């Protein structure tokens, strides 16, 4: 008996929904149709730098990513994964060469030879050559000085 009553109530409710379009008036079906009336693909934002260049010169790298502007709807093209190359990339930066200054030191003086006053020399030892507009090495590569053996 109870089962028959609930069955009649269920059928009557379904008939009322169909007859008066109650589901339409509540907006259930209408919203569903409007939401999927037009296919929309995933749309990504422009690239944004999230890590600055790793070097100031001599080829560094920076990291960029793209966020999702519009998510797909109604069977539109899916968004790429966060770690994919369409959403995350590393780009070369500061590829110009680095300015390198000449580094040098004097070698030791040559021994003082002969009787009384004589000459001795010393030369430059270059430990780093300049490049990319860095300060040049000295033009004078040898120095002469007088010495006295005391003999």
MIVODREN-154291 format. One record per residue: residue in three letters; x, y, z negated of N, C-alpha, C in turn. Coordinates in steps of 0.02 Angstrom, whole numbers, plus 50000, padded with zeros to 5 digits. Example, Ala and Ser with C-alpha at 12.3 -4.5 7.8 and 13.67 -1.06 7.14 Angstrom:
ALA506604971649610506154977549610506604983549610 SER506424988849646506844994749643506455000249606 
REM end
This chain:
UNK500414994150000500005000050000500435006350000 UNK500935006549954501375012249952501765012950018 UNK501965007350045502355007450106501935010350163 UNK501305008550167500865011150219500785018750212 UNK500725020950150500645028150139501255031950163 UNK501855029650146502465033050167502565032650243 UNK502355027250273502405026650345501945031650379 UNK501325032350354500855037250382501125044350373 UNK501415045750314501695052350300502275053850346 UNK502695049050359503265049950404503035051250475 UNK502545047450499502285048450567501945055150573 UNK501565057250522501225063650523501735069350525 UNK502275068750487502795073950486503115074450554 UNK503265068850585503575068850651503115071950702 UNK502465070550697501975073350744501935080850735 UNK501935083350673501915090550660502545094050688 UNK503115091050677503735093850704503695094350780 UNK503465089150812503415089050885502885093950909 UNK502315094050876501755098150897501895105650890 UNK502155107550833502245114650820502965116950831 UNK503405112450849504095114350860504435117150798 UNK504295114150741504575116750678505335116650679 UNK505615111650711506345111450713506605117550752 UNK506245119550805506445125450843506375131750801 UNK505825132250763505715138250723506235138750668 UNK506475133250644506995133550593507685134750623 UNK507725134350688508345135950723508835130250730 UNK508655124250709509135118850712509345117250784 UNK508875115650824509035113650893509265119650934 UNK508965125450921509135131350960509865133250949 UNK510085133250887510785134850873511245129750906 UNK511055123450903511465118350934511545119451008 UNK511005121251043511045122451115511455128751129 UNK511365133951090511725140251102512465139151091 UNK512645135351040513345134251024513705130751082 UNK513375126451116513695122651169513425124551238 UNK513215130651246512965132651312513535133851360 UNK514135135351335514705136751379515335133551350 UNK515695129951392516315126751371516845132151358 UNK517215131451303517755136151288518385132251271 UNK518925133651308519565130451295519915133851236 UNK520405130451209520815133351156521205139251185 UNK521235144751148521605150651169522125152251116 UNK522765152951137523305154351090523485161751092 UNK523735164451036523985171251032524665171651066 UNK524935177651072525605178651100526125176051050 UNK526735175151075527285172751033527455178050981 UNK527575175750919527765180150864528405177250833 UNK528905181550823529545179350793529445178250719 UNK529615172250696529545170650624530215170050589 UNK530755169150627531435169250599531865173350645 UNK532225178250616532635182750657533245178950685 UNK533605182350728534175179250762534695176850711 UNK534965170950723535445167850676536135171150679 UNK536285174950733536935178350740536825185350768 UNK537295189750753537255196550780537565196950850 UNK537985192150868538275191750935538535184750947 UNK538685183151009538985176651024538485170951028 UNK537875172251048537345167451059537065164450995 UNK536555167850970536185165250913535515162450936 UNK535095160550889534435157850904533925160850857 UNK533315162050882532765164150840532175159550851 UNK531725159350802531155154750804530515158750813 UNK530085156350858529435159550871528875154450867 UNK528275156950853527685152550853527085156250880 UNK526575152350897525935155050922525375152350879 UNK524935156750857524345154750819523755153650867 UNK523245150550841522635149450881522185155450875 UNK522015158450932521555164150933520835161550934 UNK520675156850979519995153950983520055146350986 UNK519685143150943519665135850943519205133450999 UNK519315127351024518905124751079518195123351057 UNK517725123851104517025122251091516745118551151 UNK516235114851137515835111451189516265107451237 UNK516745103851211517155099551254517715103151289 UNK517895109251267518435113051297519115109851282 UNK519625112351316520305109651309520545110451237 UNK520805105051209521035105051139521655109351129 UNK521765111451068522355115451050522955110851043 UNK523545113251063524155109151054524335108650981 UNK524705103450964524925102250895525375107950872 UNK525395109150807525775114750778526515114250796 UNK526805108250795527515107550809527675106250882 UNK527195107150927527325106150998527675112251028 UNK527975111451086528335116851119527865122351144 UNK527215121051146526745126351165526565130851106 UNK526735128651045526565132650986527185134750946 UNK527765131550957528355132750916528965132150962 UNK529415137150960529995136751004530595140350972 UNK531195138450995531825141650976532105144751039 UNK532285151251035532485155051093533185157951082 UNK533635157951133534285161151126534215168651117 UNK534665171651078534655178851066535365181251054 UNK535475187751060536125190851050536675186951086 UNK536585186151151537045182051190537675185851212 UNK537705192451197538305196251214538885193751172 UNK539505194651198540085192151162540225196651101 UNK540565193851053540735197450991541395201051000 UNK541435207150975542045211050976542545207950928 UNK543145206250954543655203150913544275207650914 UNK544515209550856545105213850849545735209650847 UNK546275212450875546925208950873547155208450801 UNK547375202550782547685201450717548405199550728 UNK548855202950692549565201750702549945203150637 UNK550555200250633551015201550577551715201850605 UNK552155204850567552865204950586553185198450564 UNK553615195750608554045190050589554605192850544 UNK554985188450515555545190450473556095193850514 UNK556485198150481557055201350514557585196050531 UNK557925197250586558485192850604559045194150554 UNK559505189550547560055190550498560485196550519 UNK560775199750469561225205350481561915202350493 UNK562235203950551562875200850570563405206150585 UNK563975204150581564525208750598564815211950536 UNK565245216750549565595220150494565285227050484 UNK565155228650423564885235250407564165236050432 UNK564045241650466563375243050490563255239250555 UNK562685235850560562495232450622561745232950631 UNK561495229550681560775229750695560455222950683 UNK559815223250666559425217150661558735218550693 UNK558375213350712557725214150746557205209750713 UNK556585211650727556025207450708555495208250763 UNK555075203150772554555203150824553875202150793 UNK553375203550834552675202750812552445195550824 UNK552075193050776551745186550786550985187950789 UNK550675186550847549955187750857549585181450836 UNK549115182450789548725176750765548015176550796 UNK547805182250825547145182450858547155187750913 UNK547035185650974547005190351030546335193951031 UNK546345200251055545715203951057545265201651114 UNK544615202951107544145201551162543535205851154 UNK543165206751207542525210351207542575217351178 UNK543095220951195543165227851173543445228651103 UNK543725223351075544035223951008544695227751012 UNK544945229950956545565233750953546145229750982 UNK546535233051025547085229651060547675228551013 UNK548105223951034548725222750997549215228451011 UNK549695229650965550175235050977550585233851040 UNK550765239451074551185238851134551895236951116 UNK552135239451061552815237951038552805231151005 UNK553185226451034553175219651008553825217850971 UNK554295222550972554935221250938555165227650904 UNK555495226850848555745232550811556475231150793 UNK556895236450800557605235950784557765240450726 UNK558165238050681558365242050623559105241050609 UNK559395245750574560105245050556560165241650488 UNK560715238250479560845234950415561595235550401 UNK561775234350340562465234850320562645228550282 UNK563135224950309563345218750277563765220250216 UNK564015226350211564435228150154565145225650160 UNK565325222950217566005220250227566425225450262 
REM end
